[in-house]
């Protein structure tokens, strides 16, 4: 396997693991919900358009998702203090608790698949996780309104 193919394999395997874990855990929530909450946990409050861009979804789709998350008490919506036409979305304590519980479900669902790994294998996985984390930090679009795209005009603000 060539070096570049390893990256592709990791991405495909990670998607597969996430699907297996969600199925095995029996969690009915969509992956889009967890992705949005994870982004908000990492980034803090974000404009709806920036959240949609970061999650790689449409703004109307994110608006619907955030509406259902707000109805469930997992996020709060408020007017942006810098621009009342824009909406800021923040996770609630209940939303963060749900996110952490979901991560625990994923971990516990996948644990049996990894139970036979050696200490050497665990060390390799830990190092791989550290490397992957270092390559994804800061990879989301900035939340600063001056560096985001205005979703009504498509221009950089």
DRENDO-1510 file (C-alpha; in Angstrom, 1 decimal, always signed):
<recs>
REC; n; res; u; v; w
REC; 1; UNK; +0.0; +0.0; +0.0 .
REC; 2; UNK; +1.3; +3.4; -0.9 .
REC; 3; UNK; +1.5; +6.2; +1.6 .
REC; 4; UNK; -1.4; +8.2; +0.2 .
REC; 5; UNK; -3.5; +5.1; +0.1 .
REC; 6; UNK; -3.1; +4.7; +3.9 .
REC; 7; UNK; -4.9; +8.0; +4.4 .
REC; 8; UNK; -7.8; +6.9; +2.2 .
REC; 9; UNK; -8.0; +3.6; +4.1 .
REC; 10; UNK; -8.1; +5.4; +7.4 .
REC; 11; UNK; -11.0; +7.7; +6.3 .
REC; 12; UNK; -13.0; +4.7; +4.8 .
REC; 13; UNK; -12.3; +2.6; +7.9 .
REC; 14; UNK; -13.3; +5.5; +10.3 .
REC; 15; UNK; -16.6; +5.9; +8.4 .
REC; 16; UNK; -17.2; +2.2; +8.6 .
REC; 17; UNK; -16.5; +2.1; +12.3 .
REC; 18; UNK; -18.8; +5.0; +12.9 .
REC; 19; UNK; -21.6; +3.3; +11.0 .
REC; 20; UNK; -21.1; +0.0; +12.9 .
REC; 21; UNK; -20.9; +1.7; +16.3 .
REC; 22; UNK; -24.1; +3.7; +15.6 .
REC; 23; UNK; -25.9; +0.5; +14.5 .
REC; 24; UNK; -24.6; -1.6; +17.4 .
REC; 25; UNK; -25.4; +1.1; +19.9 .
REC; 26; UNK; -29.0; +1.4; +18.6 .
REC; 27; UNK; -28.8; +5.1; +18.7 .
REC; 28; UNK; -31.6; +6.6; +16.5 .
REC; 29; UNK; -30.1; +10.1; +16.2 .
REC; 30; UNK; -28.6; +11.1; +12.9 .
REC; 31; UNK; -24.9; +11.5; +12.4 .
REC; 32; UNK; -25.6; +15.0; +11.2 .
REC; 33; UNK; -26.9; +15.8; +14.8 .
REC; 34; UNK; -23.7; +14.5; +16.4 .
REC; 35; UNK; -21.5; +16.2; +13.8 .
REC; 36; UNK; -23.2; +19.6; +14.4 .
REC; 37; UNK; -22.9; +19.2; +18.2 .
REC; 38; UNK; -19.3; +18.1; +17.9 .
REC; 39; UNK; -18.5; +21.2; +15.8 .
REC; 40; UNK; -20.2; +23.5; +18.3 .
REC; 41; UNK; -18.4; +21.8; +21.2 .
REC; 42; UNK; -15.1; +22.5; +19.5 .
REC; 43; UNK; -15.8; +25.9; +18.1 .
REC; 44; UNK; -18.3; +27.4; +20.5 .
REC; 45; UNK; -21.1; +29.6; +19.3 .
REC; 46; UNK; -21.3; +29.8; +15.5 .
REC; 47; UNK; -23.4; +31.6; +12.9 .
REC; 48; UNK; -25.8; +29.2; +11.2 .
REC; 49; UNK; -24.1; +29.6; +7.8 .
REC; 50; UNK; -20.6; +29.0; +9.2 .
REC; 51; UNK; -21.9; +25.9; +11.0 .
REC; 52; UNK; -23.5; +24.6; +7.7 .
REC; 53; UNK; -20.2; +25.2; +5.8 .
REC; 54; UNK; -18.2; +23.5; +8.5 .
REC; 55; UNK; -20.5; +20.5; +8.6 .
REC; 56; UNK; -20.5; +20.4; +4.8 .
REC; 57; UNK; -24.3; +20.7; +4.4 .
REC; 58; UNK; -26.7; +23.3; +3.0 .
REC; 59; UNK; -27.9; +26.2; +5.1 .
REC; 60; UNK; -31.6; +25.2; +4.7 .
REC; 61; UNK; -30.7; +21.7; +5.9 .
REC; 62; UNK; -28.7; +23.0; +8.8 .
REC; 63; UNK; -31.6; +25.4; +9.7 .
REC; 64; UNK; -34.0; +22.4; +9.9 .
REC; 65; UNK; -31.5; +20.4; +11.9 .
REC; 66; UNK; -30.9; +23.2; +14.4 .
REC; 67; UNK; -34.6; +23.7; +14.7 .
REC; 68; UNK; -35.0; +20.1; +15.8 .
REC; 69; UNK; -32.0; +20.3; +18.1 .
REC; 70; UNK; -33.3; +23.5; +19.7 .
REC; 71; UNK; -36.7; +21.9; +20.1 .
REC; 72; UNK; -35.0; +19.0; +22.0 .
REC; 73; UNK; -33.1; +21.5; +24.1 .
REC; 74; UNK; -29.7; +20.5; +22.7 .
REC; 75; UNK; -28.8; +23.9; +21.3 .
REC; 76; UNK; -29.8; +27.5; +21.7 .
REC; 77; UNK; -30.3; +30.1; +19.0 .
REC; 78; UNK; -29.8; +33.8; +19.5 .
REC; 79; UNK; -29.3; +36.9; +17.5 .
REC; 80; UNK; -25.7; +37.6; +16.8 .
REC; 81; UNK; -24.7; +40.7; +18.9 .
REC; 82; UNK; -22.7; +42.0; +16.0 .
REC; 83; UNK; -25.4; +41.5; +13.4 .
REC; 84; UNK; -29.0; +40.9; +14.5 .
REC; 85; UNK; -29.9; +39.5; +11.1 .
REC; 86; UNK; -27.6; +36.5; +11.8 .
REC; 87; UNK; -28.3; +33.7; +14.2 .
REC; 88; UNK; -25.7; +32.3; +16.6 .
REC; 89; UNK; -26.1; +28.7; +17.6 .
REC; 90; UNK; -24.5; +27.4; +20.8 .
REC; 91; UNK; -24.7; +23.9; +22.5 .
REC; 92; UNK; -26.6; +23.7; +25.7 .
REC; 93; UNK; -25.3; +21.8; +28.7 .
REC; 94; UNK; -27.9; +19.1; +27.9 .
REC; 95; UNK; -26.6; +19.0; +24.3 .
REC; 96; UNK; -23.0; +18.5; +25.5 .
REC; 97; UNK; -24.1; +15.8; +27.9 .
REC; 98; UNK; -26.0; +14.0; +25.1 .
REC; 99; UNK; -22.8; +14.3; +22.9 .
REC; 100; UNK; -20.6; +12.8; +25.6 .
REC; 101; UNK; -23.1; +10.0; +26.2 .
REC; 102; UNK; -23.2; +9.2; +22.5 .
REC; 103; UNK; -19.4; +9.0; +22.4 .
REC; 104; UNK; -19.5; +6.7; +25.4 .
REC; 105; UNK; -22.0; +4.5; +23.5 .
REC; 106; UNK; -19.7; +4.4; +20.4 .
REC; 107; UNK; -16.7; +3.5; +22.5 .
REC; 108; UNK; -18.6; +0.7; +24.4 .
REC; 109; UNK; -20.1; -0.6; +21.2 .
REC; 110; UNK; -16.8; -0.9; +19.5 .
REC; 111; UNK; -14.8; -2.2; +22.5 .
REC; 112; UNK; -15.5; -5.9; +21.7 .
REC; 113; UNK; -14.0; -5.5; +18.2 .
REC; 114; UNK; -10.7; -4.4; +19.7 .
REC; 115; UNK; -10.5; -6.6; +22.8 .
REC; 116; UNK; -7.9; -8.9; +21.4 .
REC; 117; UNK; -5.4; -6.1; +20.5 .
REC; 118; UNK; -1.9; -6.3; +22.0 .
REC; 119; UNK; -0.3; -3.5; +23.9 .
REC; 120; UNK; +1.8; -2.8; +20.8 .
REC; 121; UNK; -1.4; -2.5; +18.7 .
REC; 122; UNK; -2.9; -0.1; +21.3 .
REC; 123; UNK; +0.2; +2.0; +21.2 .
REC; 124; UNK; +0.1; +2.1; +17.4 .
REC; 125; UNK; -3.6; +3.2; +17.5 .
REC; 126; UNK; -2.9; +5.8; +20.1 .
REC; 127; UNK; -0.1; +7.3; +18.0 .
REC; 128; UNK; -2.3; +7.2; +14.9 .
REC; 129; UNK; -5.1; +9.0; +16.8 .
REC; 130; UNK; -2.6; +11.7; +18.0 .
REC; 131; UNK; -1.3; +12.2; +14.4 .
REC; 132; UNK; -4.8; +12.4; +13.0 .
REC; 133; UNK; -5.9; +14.8; +15.7 .
REC; 134; UNK; -2.9; +17.0; +15.0 .
REC; 135; UNK; -3.8; +17.2; +11.3 .
REC; 136; UNK; -7.5; +18.1; +11.9 .
REC; 137; UNK; -7.0; +20.9; +14.5 .
REC; 138; UNK; -7.9; +24.2; +13.0 .
REC; 139; UNK; -9.3; +22.6; +9.8 .
REC; 140; UNK; -12.8; +24.1; +10.2 .
REC; 141; UNK; -13.7; +27.5; +8.7 .
REC; 142; UNK; -13.1; +30.4; +11.1 .
REC; 143; UNK; -16.0; +31.6; +13.2 .
REC; 144; UNK; -14.9; +35.3; +13.1 .
REC; 145; UNK; -17.6; +37.2; +11.2 .
REC; 146; UNK; -14.9; +39.2; +9.3 .
REC; 147; UNK; -13.6; +36.0; +7.8 .
REC; 148; UNK; -16.8; +34.1; +7.0 .
REC; 149; UNK; -18.9; +34.1; +3.9 .
REC; 150; UNK; -22.1; +36.0; +3.9 .
REC; 151; UNK; -24.7; +33.4; +3.1 .
REC; 152; UNK; -27.1; +35.9; +1.6 .
REC; 153; UNK; -24.6; +37.3; -0.9 .
REC; 154; UNK; -21.9; +34.6; -1.1 .
REC; 155; UNK; -19.2; +37.3; -0.5 .
REC; 156; UNK; -16.5; +37.1; +2.1 .
REC; 157; UNK; -17.4; +39.3; +5.0 .
</recs>
